[in-house]
Amino acid sequence: MNHCVFVQIRCAPGTTYSVADAIALREIHSELYSTSGEYDLLLKLYIPEGEDVGHFINANVADIPDIQRTLTVMTFRAF
């Protein structure tokens, strides 16, 4: 079973569209939204079972140029 996480992404000014395009080209996301506030994008993705969440995000998201900061929100199946 894959693990669902949300990643909030802050982009360098003026680069939100290019960052979103780079994410889309990697085809790792389930959903991707533009947001207002402290972060520019909200990414929903599923981490493959057995993968380390931090390593997966560093290798597949955080290395995209013009990403200044990320905030990962883990989800838990409580219900």
PyMOL Python script that loads the backbone (N, CA, C, O; Angstrom):
from pymol import cmd

cmd.read_pdbstr("""\
ATOM      1  N   MET A   1       0.838  -1.186   0.000  1.00  0.00           N
ATOM      2  CA  MET A   1       0.000   0.000   0.000  1.00  0.00           C
ATOM      3  C   MET A   1       0.883   1.250   0.000  1.00  0.00           C
ATOM      4  O   MET A   1       1.812   1.347   0.802  1.00  0.00           O
ATOM      5  N   ASN A   2       0.608   2.188  -0.873  1.00  0.00           N
ATOM      6  CA  ASN A   2       1.368   3.425  -0.953  1.00  0.00           C
ATOM      7  C   ASN A   2       0.983   4.372   0.177  1.00  0.00           C
ATOM      8  O   ASN A   2      -0.133   4.317   0.694  1.00  0.00           O
ATOM      9  N   HIS A   3       1.915   5.240   0.555  1.00  0.00           N
ATOM     10  CA  HIS A   3       1.685   6.184   1.647  1.00  0.00           C
ATOM     11  C   HIS A   3       1.412   7.569   1.067  1.00  0.00           C
ATOM     12  O   HIS A   3       2.227   8.093   0.308  1.00  0.00           O
ATOM     13  N   CYS A   4       0.272   8.165   1.418  1.00  0.00           N
ATOM     14  CA  CYS A   4      -0.118   9.474   0.908  1.00  0.00           C
ATOM     15  C   CYS A   4       0.542  10.580   1.730  1.00  0.00           C
ATOM     16  O   CYS A   4       0.469  10.576   2.959  1.00  0.00           O
ATOM     17  N   VAL A   5       1.182  11.519   1.048  1.00  0.00           N
ATOM     18  CA  VAL A   5       1.748  12.696   1.700  1.00  0.00           C
ATOM     19  C   VAL A   5       1.387  13.928   0.880  1.00  0.00           C
ATOM     20  O   VAL A   5       1.147  13.850  -0.325  1.00  0.00           O
ATOM     21  N   PHE A   6       1.357  15.055   1.560  1.00  0.00           N
ATOM     22  CA  PHE A   6       1.152  16.342   0.920  1.00  0.00           C
ATOM     23  C   PHE A   6       2.436  17.141   1.095  1.00  0.00           C
ATOM     24  O   PHE A   6       3.030  17.129   2.173  1.00  0.00           O
ATOM     25  N   VAL A   7       2.868  17.831   0.051  1.00  0.00           N
ATOM     26  CA  VAL A   7       4.072  18.645   0.116  1.00  0.00           C
ATOM     27  C   VAL A   7       3.707  20.060  -0.305  1.00  0.00           C
ATOM     28  O   VAL A   7       3.254  20.291  -1.427  1.00  0.00           O
ATOM     29  N   GLN A   8       3.909  21.002   0.605  1.00  0.00           N
ATOM     30  CA  GLN A   8       3.738  22.408   0.272  1.00  0.00           C
ATOM     31  C   GLN A   8       5.076  22.910  -0.250  1.00  0.00           C
ATOM     32  O   GLN A   8       6.125  22.575   0.300  1.00  0.00           O
ATOM     33  N   ILE A   9       5.041  23.711  -1.309  1.00  0.00           N
ATOM     34  CA  ILE A   9       6.267  24.123  -1.989  1.00  0.00           C
ATOM     35  C   ILE A   9       6.304  25.639  -2.121  1.00  0.00           C
ATOM     36  O   ILE A   9       5.362  26.255  -2.620  1.00  0.00           O
ATOM     37  N   ARG A  10       7.403  26.231  -1.668  1.00  0.00           N
ATOM     38  CA  ARG A  10       7.642  27.653  -1.889  1.00  0.00           C
ATOM     39  C   ARG A  10       8.639  27.783  -3.035  1.00  0.00           C
ATOM     40  O   ARG A  10       9.711  27.178  -3.014  1.00  0.00           O
ATOM     41  N   CYS A  11       8.268  28.584  -4.037  1.00  0.00           N
ATOM     42  CA  CYS A  11       9.093  28.774  -5.224  1.00  0.00           C
ATOM     43  C   CYS A  11       9.768  30.142  -5.186  1.00  0.00           C
ATOM     44  O   CYS A  11       9.300  31.063  -4.517  1.00  0.00           O
ATOM     45  N   ALA A  12      10.858  30.256  -5.904  1.00  0.00           N
ATOM     46  CA  ALA A  12      11.479  31.567  -6.100  1.00  0.00           C
ATOM     47  C   ALA A  12      10.464  32.459  -6.818  1.00  0.00           C
ATOM     48  O   ALA A  12       9.685  31.967  -7.634  1.00  0.00           O
ATOM     49  N   PRO A  13      10.462  33.753  -6.527  1.00  0.00           N
ATOM     50  CA  PRO A  13       9.490  34.646  -7.178  1.00  0.00           C
ATOM     51  C   PRO A  13       9.500  34.514  -8.700  1.00  0.00           C
ATOM     52  O   PRO A  13      10.555  34.515  -9.335  1.00  0.00           O
ATOM     53  N   GLY A  14       8.306  34.400  -9.264  1.00  0.00           N
ATOM     54  CA  GLY A  14       8.155  34.321 -10.710  1.00  0.00           C
ATOM     55  C   GLY A  14       8.406  32.963 -11.333  1.00  0.00           C
ATOM     56  O   GLY A  14       8.427  32.847 -12.558  1.00  0.00           O
ATOM     57  N   THR A  15       8.596  31.927 -10.520  1.00  0.00           N
ATOM     58  CA  THR A  15       8.943  30.615 -11.081  1.00  0.00           C
ATOM     59  C   THR A  15       7.902  29.528 -10.811  1.00  0.00           C
ATOM     60  O   THR A  15       8.137  28.360 -11.122  1.00  0.00           O
ATOM     61  N   THR A  16       6.771  29.892 -10.245  1.00  0.00           N
ATOM     62  CA  THR A  16       5.781  28.880  -9.853  1.00  0.00           C
ATOM     63  C   THR A  16       5.345  28.012 -11.032  1.00  0.00           C
ATOM     64  O   THR A  16       5.232  26.793 -10.899  1.00  0.00           O
ATOM     65  N   TYR A  17       5.103  28.634 -12.181  1.00  0.00           N
ATOM     66  CA  TYR A  17       4.650  27.851 -13.336  1.00  0.00           C
ATOM     67  C   TYR A  17       5.726  26.904 -13.841  1.00  0.00           C
ATOM     68  O   TYR A  17       5.422  25.773 -14.220  1.00  0.00           O
ATOM     69  N   SER A  18       6.968  27.340 -13.851  1.00  0.00           N
ATOM     70  CA  SER A  18       8.036  26.447 -14.327  1.00  0.00           C
ATOM     71  C   SER A  18       8.273  25.302 -13.342  1.00  0.00           C
ATOM     72  O   SER A  18       8.569  24.181 -13.757  1.00  0.00           O
ATOM     73  N   VAL A  19       8.146  25.574 -12.045  1.00  0.00           N
ATOM     74  CA  VAL A  19       8.271  24.507 -11.048  1.00  0.00           C
ATOM     75  C   VAL A  19       7.119  23.511 -11.215  1.00  0.00           C
ATOM     76  O   VAL A  19       7.338  22.300 -11.195  1.00  0.00           O
ATOM     77  N   ALA A  20       5.907  24.015 -11.377  1.00  0.00           N
ATOM     78  CA  ALA A  20       4.745  23.132 -11.571  1.00  0.00           C
ATOM     79  C   ALA A  20       4.920  22.277 -12.829  1.00  0.00           C
ATOM     80  O   ALA A  20       4.600  21.088 -12.825  1.00  0.00           O
ATOM     81  N   ASP A  21       5.427  22.883 -13.901  1.00  0.00           N
ATOM     82  CA  ASP A  21       5.674  22.124 -15.136  1.00  0.00           C
ATOM     83  C   ASP A  21       6.702  21.014 -14.902  1.00  0.00           C
ATOM     84  O   ASP A  21       6.535  19.897 -15.391  1.00  0.00           O
ATOM     85  N   ALA A  22       7.759  21.323 -14.157  1.00  0.00           N
ATOM     86  CA  ALA A  22       8.797  20.322 -13.879  1.00  0.00           C
ATOM     87  C   ALA A  22       8.232  19.160 -13.063  1.00  0.00           C
ATOM     88  O   ALA A  22       8.577  18.003 -13.305  1.00  0.00           O
ATOM     89  N   ILE A  23       7.369  19.467 -12.100  1.00  0.00           N
ATOM     90  CA  ILE A  23       6.731  18.408 -11.303  1.00  0.00           C
ATOM     91  C   ILE A  23       5.852  17.547 -12.203  1.00  0.00           C
ATOM     92  O   ILE A  23       5.903  16.319 -12.139  1.00  0.00           O
ATOM     93  N   ALA A  24       5.053  18.189 -13.034  1.00  0.00           N
ATOM     94  CA  ALA A  24       4.143  17.454 -13.923  1.00  0.00           C
ATOM     95  C   ALA A  24       4.909  16.526 -14.859  1.00  0.00           C
ATOM     96  O   ALA A  24       4.466  15.407 -15.121  1.00  0.00           O
ATOM     97  N   LEU A  25       6.045  16.975 -15.362  1.00  0.00           N
ATOM     98  CA  LEU A  25       6.842  16.143 -16.269  1.00  0.00           C
ATOM     99  C   LEU A  25       7.406  14.899 -15.594  1.00  0.00           C
ATOM    100  O   LEU A  25       7.659  13.891 -16.254  1.00  0.00           O
ATOM    101  N   ARG A  26       7.602  14.969 -14.288  1.00  0.00           N
ATOM    102  CA  ARG A  26       8.132  13.798 -13.563  1.00  0.00           C
ATOM    103  C   ARG A  26       7.068  12.739 -13.308  1.00  0.00           C
ATOM    104  O   ARG A  26       7.395  11.599 -12.976  1.00  0.00           O
ATOM    105  N   GLU A  27       5.808  13.101 -13.457  1.00  0.00           N
ATOM    106  CA  GLU A  27       4.684  12.166 -13.309  1.00  0.00           C
ATOM    107  C   GLU A  27       4.723  11.410 -11.982  1.00  0.00           C
ATOM    108  O   GLU A  27       4.494  10.201 -11.941  1.00  0.00           O
ATOM    109  N   ILE A  28       5.013  12.127 -10.906  1.00  0.00           N
ATOM    110  CA  ILE A  28       5.043  11.499  -9.574  1.00  0.00           C
ATOM    111  C   ILE A  28       3.857  11.915  -8.730  1.00  0.00           C
ATOM    112  O   ILE A  28       3.647  11.362  -7.651  1.00  0.00           O
ATOM    113  N   HIS A  29       3.084  12.870  -9.192  1.00  0.00           N
ATOM    114  CA  HIS A  29       2.025  13.451  -8.372  1.00  0.00           C
ATOM    115  C   HIS A  29       0.670  12.809  -8.642  1.00  0.00           C
ATOM    116  O   HIS A  29       0.403  12.273  -9.718  1.00  0.00           O
ATOM    117  N   SER A  30      -0.170  12.887  -7.617  1.00  0.00           N
ATOM    118  CA  SER A  30      -1.563  12.521  -7.767  1.00  0.00           C
ATOM    119  C   SER A  30      -2.376  13.765  -8.102  1.00  0.00           C
ATOM    120  O   SER A  30      -3.241  13.746  -8.978  1.00  0.00           O
ATOM    121  N   GLU A  31      -2.074  14.864  -7.375  1.00  0.00           N
ATOM    122  CA  GLU A  31      -2.736  16.145  -7.603  1.00  0.00           C
ATOM    123  C   GLU A  31      -1.727  17.258  -7.349  1.00  0.00           C
ATOM    124  O   GLU A  31      -0.809  17.102  -6.544  1.00  0.00           O
ATOM    125  N   LEU A  32      -1.902  18.371  -8.036  1.00  0.00           N
ATOM    126  CA  LEU A  32      -1.020  19.518  -7.880  1.00  0.00           C
ATOM    127  C   LEU A  32      -1.854  20.783  -7.992  1.00  0.00           C
ATOM    128  O   LEU A  32      -2.572  20.980  -8.973  1.00  0.00           O
ATOM    129  N   TYR A  33      -1.754  21.642  -6.975  1.00  0.00           N
ATOM    130  CA  TYR A  33      -2.554  22.857  -6.920  1.00  0.00           C
ATOM    131  C   TYR A  33      -1.682  24.078  -6.707  1.00  0.00           C
ATOM    132  O   TYR A  33      -0.643  24.000  -6.052  1.00  0.00           O
ATOM    133  N   SER A  34      -2.104  25.204  -7.260  1.00  0.00           N
ATOM    134  CA  SER A  34      -1.546  26.500  -6.934  1.00  0.00           C
ATOM    135  C   SER A  34      -2.283  26.991  -5.695  1.00  0.00           C
ATOM    136  O   SER A  34      -3.503  26.858  -5.603  1.00  0.00           O
ATOM    137  N   THR A  35      -1.548  27.556  -4.744  1.00  0.00           N
ATOM    138  CA  THR A  35      -2.178  27.997  -3.494  1.00  0.00           C
ATOM    139  C   THR A  35      -1.775  29.427  -3.168  1.00  0.00           C
ATOM    140  O   THR A  35      -0.795  29.951  -3.699  1.00  0.00           O
ATOM    141  N   SER A  36      -2.550  30.045  -2.287  1.00  0.00           N
ATOM    142  CA  SER A  36      -2.195  31.370  -1.791  1.00  0.00           C
ATOM    143  C   SER A  36      -1.567  31.208  -0.419  1.00  0.00           C
ATOM    144  O   SER A  36      -1.692  30.159   0.212  1.00  0.00           O
ATOM    145  N   GLY A  37      -0.894  32.246   0.037  1.00  0.00           N
ATOM    146  CA  GLY A  37      -0.293  32.201   1.364  1.00  0.00           C
ATOM    147  C   GLY A  37       1.200  32.005   1.314  1.00  0.00           C
ATOM    148  O   GLY A  37       1.867  32.419   0.366  1.00  0.00           O
ATOM    149  N   GLU A  38       1.720  31.368   2.348  1.00  0.00           N
ATOM    150  CA  GLU A  38       3.162  31.224   2.520  1.00  0.00           C
ATOM    151  C   GLU A  38       3.810  30.310   1.475  1.00  0.00           C
ATOM    152  O   GLU A  38       4.986  30.472   1.151  1.00  0.00           O
ATOM    153  N   TYR A  39       3.047  29.358   0.953  1.00  0.00           N
ATOM    154  CA  TYR A  39       3.551  28.425  -0.045  1.00  0.00           C
ATOM    155  C   TYR A  39       2.809  28.624  -1.359  1.00  0.00           C
ATOM    156  O   TYR A  39       1.670  29.091  -1.370  1.00  0.00           O
ATOM    157  N   ASP A  40       3.455  28.271  -2.464  1.00  0.00           N
ATOM    158  CA  ASP A  40       2.907  28.527  -3.797  1.00  0.00           C
ATOM    159  C   ASP A  40       2.184  27.332  -4.410  1.00  0.00           C
ATOM    160  O   ASP A  40       1.247  27.504  -5.190  1.00  0.00           O
ATOM    161  N   LEU A  41       2.617  26.123  -4.059  1.00  0.00           N
ATOM    162  CA  LEU A  41       2.043  24.913  -4.633  1.00  0.00           C
ATOM    163  C   LEU A  41       1.737  23.909  -3.538  1.00  0.00           C
ATOM    164  O   LEU A  41       2.405  23.872  -2.504  1.00  0.00           O
ATOM    165  N   LEU A  42       0.719  23.096  -3.778  1.00  0.00           N
ATOM    166  CA  LEU A  42       0.389  21.975  -2.895  1.00  0.00           C
ATOM    167  C   LEU A  42       0.392  20.718  -3.752  1.00  0.00           C
ATOM    168  O   LEU A  42      -0.363  20.599  -4.717  1.00  0.00           O
ATOM    169  N   LEU A  43       1.251  19.792  -3.380  1.00  0.00           N
ATOM    170  CA  LEU A  43       1.459  18.561  -4.134  1.00  0.00           C
ATOM    171  C   LEU A  43       0.967  17.383  -3.301  1.00  0.00           C
ATOM    172  O   LEU A  43       1.355  17.221  -2.145  1.00  0.00           O
ATOM    173  N   LYS A  44       0.117  16.576  -3.896  1.00  0.00           N
ATOM    174  CA  LYS A  44      -0.313  15.334  -3.258  1.00  0.00           C
ATOM    175  C   LYS A  44       0.346  14.198  -4.015  1.00  0.00           C
ATOM    176  O   LYS A  44       0.234  14.103  -5.237  1.00  0.00           O
ATOM    177  N   LEU A  45       1.034  13.339  -3.280  1.00  0.00           N
ATOM    178  CA  LEU A  45       1.653  12.200  -3.942  1.00  0.00           C
ATOM    179  C   LEU A  45       1.609  10.978  -3.053  1.00  0.00           C
ATOM    180  O   LEU A  45       1.386  11.067  -1.846  1.00  0.00           O
ATOM    181  N   TYR A  46       1.821   9.855  -3.666  1.00  0.00           N
ATOM    182  CA  TYR A  46       1.835   8.575  -2.963  1.00  0.00           C
ATOM    183  C   TYR A  46       3.246   8.010  -3.035  1.00  0.00           C
ATOM    184  O   TYR A  46       3.791   7.786  -4.115  1.00  0.00           O
ATOM    185  N   ILE A  47       3.824   7.786  -1.861  1.00  0.00           N
ATOM    186  CA  ILE A  47       5.163   7.223  -1.770  1.00  0.00           C
ATOM    187  C   ILE A  47       5.041   5.700  -1.879  1.00  0.00           C
ATOM    188  O   ILE A  47       4.265   5.089  -1.143  1.00  0.00           O
ATOM    189  N   PRO A  48       5.790   5.092  -2.778  1.00  0.00           N
ATOM    190  CA  PRO A  48       5.715   3.627  -2.911  1.00  0.00           C
ATOM    191  C   PRO A  48       6.054   2.925  -1.593  1.00  0.00           C
ATOM    192  O   PRO A  48       6.909   3.378  -0.832  1.00  0.00           O
ATOM    193  N   GLU A  49       5.381   1.837  -1.351  1.00  0.00           N
ATOM    194  CA  GLU A  49       5.612   1.055  -0.133  1.00  0.00           C
ATOM    195  C   GLU A  49       7.083   0.661  -0.044  1.00  0.00           C
ATOM    196  O   GLU A  49       7.684   0.236  -1.031  1.00  0.00           O
ATOM    197  N   GLY A  50       7.645   0.805   1.135  1.00  0.00           N
ATOM    198  CA  GLY A  50       9.029   0.444   1.363  1.00  0.00           C
ATOM    199  C   GLY A  50      10.011   1.572   1.101  1.00  0.00           C
ATOM    200  O   GLY A  50      11.182   1.459   1.462  1.00  0.00           O
ATOM    201  N   GLU A  51       9.560   2.666   0.479  1.00  0.00           N
ATOM    202  CA  GLU A  51      10.430   3.817   0.206  1.00  0.00           C
ATOM    203  C   GLU A  51      10.483   4.724   1.440  1.00  0.00           C
ATOM    204  O   GLU A  51       9.486   4.881   2.144  1.00  0.00           O
ATOM    205  N   ASP A  52      11.633   5.309   1.691  1.00  0.00           N
ATOM    206  CA  ASP A  52      11.781   6.302   2.739  1.00  0.00           C
ATOM    207  C   ASP A  52      11.190   7.623   2.235  1.00  0.00           C
ATOM    208  O   ASP A  52      11.571   8.103   1.168  1.00  0.00           O
ATOM    209  N   VAL A  53      10.267   8.209   2.993  1.00  0.00           N
ATOM    210  CA  VAL A  53       9.570   9.419   2.553  1.00  0.00           C
ATOM    211  C   VAL A  53      10.547  10.567   2.307  1.00  0.00           C
ATOM    212  O   VAL A  53      10.489  11.219   1.264  1.00  0.00           O
ATOM    213  N   GLY A  54      11.438  10.814   3.254  1.00  0.00           N
ATOM    214  CA  GLY A  54      12.391  11.907   3.111  1.00  0.00           C
ATOM    215  C   GLY A  54      13.286  11.738   1.903  1.00  0.00           C
ATOM    216  O   GLY A  54      13.517  12.690   1.158  1.00  0.00           O
ATOM    217  N   HIS A  55      13.791  10.533   1.704  1.00  0.00           N
ATOM    218  CA  HIS A  55      14.657  10.277   0.552  1.00  0.00           C
ATOM    219  C   HIS A  55      13.889  10.453  -0.756  1.00  0.00           C
ATOM    220  O   HIS A  55      14.404  11.039  -1.708  1.00  0.00           O
ATOM    221  N   PHE A  56      12.666   9.948  -0.802  1.00  0.00           N
ATOM    222  CA  PHE A  56      11.856  10.050  -2.015  1.00  0.00           C
ATOM    223  C   PHE A  56      11.614  11.510  -2.380  1.00  0.00           C
ATOM    224  O   PHE A  56      11.753  11.888  -3.543  1.00  0.00           O
ATOM    225  N   ILE A  57      11.255  12.328  -1.402  1.00  0.00           N
ATOM    226  CA  ILE A  57      10.979  13.743  -1.671  1.00  0.00           C
ATOM    227  C   ILE A  57      12.259  14.474  -2.069  1.00  0.00           C
ATOM    228  O   ILE A  57      12.248  15.280  -3.000  1.00  0.00           O
ATOM    229  N   ASN A  58      13.362  14.198  -1.369  1.00  0.00           N
ATOM    230  CA  ASN A  58      14.632  14.838  -1.742  1.00  0.00           C
ATOM    231  C   ASN A  58      15.053  14.472  -3.159  1.00  0.00           C
ATOM    232  O   ASN A  58      15.546  15.323  -3.899  1.00  0.00           O
ATOM    233  N   ALA A  59      14.865  13.230  -3.536  1.00  0.00           N
ATOM    234  CA  ALA A  59      15.313  12.756  -4.847  1.00  0.00           C
ATOM    235  C   ALA A  59      14.376  13.147  -5.985  1.00  0.00           C
ATOM    236  O   ALA A  59      14.809  13.270  -7.131  1.00  0.00           O
ATOM    237  N   ASN A  60      13.092  13.342  -5.677  1.00  0.00           N
ATOM    238  CA  ASN A  60      12.113  13.547  -6.744  1.00  0.00           C
ATOM    239  C   ASN A  60      11.445  14.911  -6.770  1.00  0.00           C
ATOM    240  O   ASN A  60      10.845  15.282  -7.778  1.00  0.00           O
ATOM    241  N   VAL A  61      11.536  15.662  -5.688  1.00  0.00           N
ATOM    242  CA  VAL A  61      10.869  16.960  -5.620  1.00  0.00           C
ATOM    243  C   VAL A  61      11.854  18.075  -5.290  1.00  0.00           C
ATOM    244  O   VAL A  61      11.953  19.053  -6.030  1.00  0.00           O
ATOM    245  N   ALA A  62      12.575  17.935  -4.195  1.00  0.00           N
ATOM    246  CA  ALA A  62      13.396  19.035  -3.673  1.00  0.00           C
ATOM    247  C   ALA A  62      14.547  19.423  -4.594  1.00  0.00           C
ATOM    248  O   ALA A  62      15.113  20.505  -4.443  1.00  0.00           O
ATOM    249  N   ASP A  63      14.901  18.568  -5.536  1.00  0.00           N
ATOM    250  CA  ASP A  63      16.008  18.890  -6.443  1.00  0.00           C
ATOM    251  C   ASP A  63      15.574  19.701  -7.662  1.00  0.00           C
ATOM    252  O   ASP A  63      16.404  20.034  -8.507  1.00  0.00           O
ATOM    253  N   ILE A  64      14.295  20.021  -7.760  1.00  0.00           N
ATOM    254  CA  ILE A  64      13.805  20.822  -8.881  1.00  0.00           C
ATOM    255  C   ILE A  64      14.289  22.262  -8.698  1.00  0.00           C
ATOM    256  O   ILE A  64      14.118  22.840  -7.625  1.00  0.00           O
ATOM    257  N   PRO A  65      14.892  22.843  -9.738  1.00  0.00           N
ATOM    258  CA  PRO A  65      15.375  24.222  -9.623  1.00  0.00           C
ATOM    259  C   PRO A  65      14.255  25.194  -9.229  1.00  0.00           C
ATOM    260  O   PRO A  65      13.103  25.027  -9.629  1.00  0.00           O
ATOM    261  N   ASP A  66      14.613  26.196  -8.451  1.00  0.00           N
ATOM    262  CA  ASP A  66      13.735  27.280  -8.003  1.00  0.00           C
ATOM    263  C   ASP A  66      12.777  26.900  -6.881  1.00  0.00           C
ATOM    264  O   ASP A  66      11.932  27.709  -6.498  1.00  0.00           O
ATOM    265  N   ILE A  67      12.891  25.683  -6.343  1.00  0.00           N
ATOM    266  CA  ILE A  67      12.165  25.372  -5.110  1.00  0.00           C
ATOM    267  C   ILE A  67      13.020  25.883  -3.961  1.00  0.00           C
ATOM    268  O   ILE A  67      14.166  25.469  -3.788  1.00  0.00           O
ATOM    269  N   GLN A  68      12.447  26.785  -3.183  1.00  0.00           N
ATOM    270  CA  GLN A  68      13.186  27.366  -2.068  1.00  0.00           C
ATOM    271  C   GLN A  68      12.977  26.605  -0.768  1.00  0.00           C
ATOM    272  O   GLN A  68      13.879  26.518   0.065  1.00  0.00           O
ATOM    273  N   ARG A  69      11.774  26.052  -0.601  1.00  0.00           N
ATOM    274  CA  ARG A  69      11.465  25.380   0.657  1.00  0.00           C
ATOM    275  C   ARG A  69      10.288  24.442   0.450  1.00  0.00           C
ATOM    276  O   ARG A  69       9.411  24.703  -0.374  1.00  0.00           O
ATOM    277  N   THR A  70      10.274  23.347   1.205  1.00  0.00           N
ATOM    278  CA  THR A  70       9.129  22.440   1.196  1.00  0.00           C
ATOM    279  C   THR A  70       8.697  22.149   2.622  1.00  0.00           C
ATOM    280  O   THR A  70       9.490  22.236   3.560  1.00  0.00           O
ATOM    281  N   LEU A  71       7.433  21.803   2.768  1.00  0.00           N
ATOM    282  CA  LEU A  71       6.869  21.367   4.036  1.00  0.00           C
ATOM    283  C   LEU A  71       6.059  20.123   3.762  1.00  0.00           C
ATOM    284  O   LEU A  71       5.062  20.176   3.042  1.00  0.00           O
ATOM    285  N   THR A  72       6.474  19.003   4.327  1.00  0.00           N
ATOM    286  CA  THR A  72       5.797  17.734   4.077  1.00  0.00           C
ATOM    287  C   THR A  72       4.823  17.431   5.200  1.00  0.00           C
ATOM    288  O   THR A  72       5.166  17.511   6.379  1.00  0.00           O
ATOM    289  N   VAL A  73       3.607  17.083   4.815  1.00  0.00           N
ATOM    290  CA  VAL A  73       2.565  16.703   5.775  1.00  0.00           C
ATOM    291  C   VAL A  73       2.282  15.221   5.567  1.00  0.00           C
ATOM    292  O   VAL A  73       1.828  14.806   4.501  1.00  0.00           O
ATOM    293  N   MET A  74       2.554  14.440   6.588  1.00  0.00           N
ATOM    294  CA  MET A  74       2.314  13.005   6.538  1.00  0.00           C
ATOM    295  C   MET A  74       0.836  12.736   6.839  1.00  0.00           C
ATOM    296  O   MET A  74       0.212  13.479   7.596  1.00  0.00           O
ATOM    297  N   THR A  75       0.288  11.699   6.260  1.00  0.00           N
ATOM    298  CA  THR A  75      -1.086  11.301   6.559  1.00  0.00           C
ATOM    299  C   THR A  75      -1.081   9.940   7.236  1.00  0.00           C
ATOM    300  O   THR A  75      -0.157   9.145   7.065  1.00  0.00           O
ATOM    301  N   PHE A  76      -2.127   9.691   8.003  1.00  0.00           N
ATOM    302  CA  PHE A  76      -2.266   8.421   8.723  1.00  0.00           C
ATOM    303  C   PHE A  76      -3.684   7.920   8.541  1.00  0.00           C
ATOM    304  O   PHE A  76      -4.635   8.701   8.563  1.00  0.00           O
ATOM    305  N   ARG A  77      -3.821   6.650   8.365  1.00  0.00           N
ATOM    306  CA  ARG A  77      -5.150   6.066   8.235  1.00  0.00           C
ATOM    307  C   ARG A  77      -5.722   5.848   9.630  1.00  0.00           C
ATOM    308  O   ARG A  77      -5.382   4.878  10.307  1.00  0.00           O
ATOM    309  N   ALA A  78      -6.600   6.763  10.054  1.00  0.00           N
ATOM    310  CA  ALA A  78      -7.134   6.722  11.415  1.00  0.00           C
ATOM    311  C   ALA A  78      -8.557   6.197  11.472  1.00  0.00           C
ATOM    312  O   ALA A  78      -9.044   5.837  12.544  1.00  0.00           O
ATOM    313  N   PHE A  79      -9.228   6.152  10.328  1.00  0.00           N
ATOM    314  CA  PHE A  79     -10.644   5.778  10.346  1.00  0.00           C
ATOM    315  C   PHE A  79     -10.902   4.624   9.401  1.00  0.00           C
ATOM    316  O   PHE A  79     -12.039   4.168   9.278  1.00  0.00           O
TER     317      PHE A  79
END
""", "prot")
cmd.dss("prot")
cmd.show_as("cartoon", "prot")
cmd.util.cbc("prot")
cmd.orient("prot")
